[in-house]
């Protein structure tokens, strides 16, 4: 089961320059072959399908913990896309002036036709994510090797998208994911080393693990997020700490294993877009819920 909290992994700034084309580029990091949908579903299915769990529990716990984190990553990327799209069309309820005209020049018109100017599980071309991207072979070594490759590919794509977009919303999100994705690269390398004895960390960096070139990553590095592995569970998956230990291969600092999740931040409240009929419920009286909450003794 998954415990969902109304919190987001990081606090995203509102864009200084909303752009549907920036949002389209970021979509690759959500629904592309190496996007967060792929990492989430790869590790989720590998955890569901894990055989010999009791004997090999540290590996099961590691995959499950990272799967839990990836759920939050699709949320962060989705909100970055949503913020980049907010305010890009003319707000209002009159359809005659063509308030969505900008959509005809956008690289991904589905943002304006298929959703309320919001993210969808698709890549930068608007092709929807597919379960064909899930690799769950049943062989632990092969799955871990695939996961290492997947995280390296995801990191390469994040670095390229960083060089395509300059808005602080996208770059803050990218700085965070570059740091946390680096954790997953190292984690799967360490898992392979524990399982096989092969020093996989000697293959790194693929690409460069250093985040020195990305100013937005420095804050997260200063918070030592490149050293921390969370269980993303209240009480379970603690044997992942038998793999996530020792020192970081880049800076030699000691790794930290933490039971639970980061505290997180309140997700941004997305503005309504009447021209898209989103959310399209104008008759709701907020006082109605306030009165009900008062009668139930709830804080509202």
Secondary structure, DSSP 8 states (H G I E B T S, - for coil): -----S-BSS-----SS--HHHHHHHHHHHHSTTSHHHHHHHHHHHHHT-SSTTTTHHHHHHHHHHHHHHHHHHHHHHHHHHHHHTTSS--SS--TT-TTGGGGGSS-THHHHTSSS---SB-TTS-B--GGG----S-HHHHHHHHHHHHHHHHHHHHHHHTT---HHHHHHHHHHHHHHHHHHHHHHHHHHHHH---GGGG--SS----TT-HHHHHHHHTTTTTEEE--SSS--GGGGGTS-SB-TTT--B-EEESS----B-------BGGGTBS--TT--HHHHHHHHHHHT---
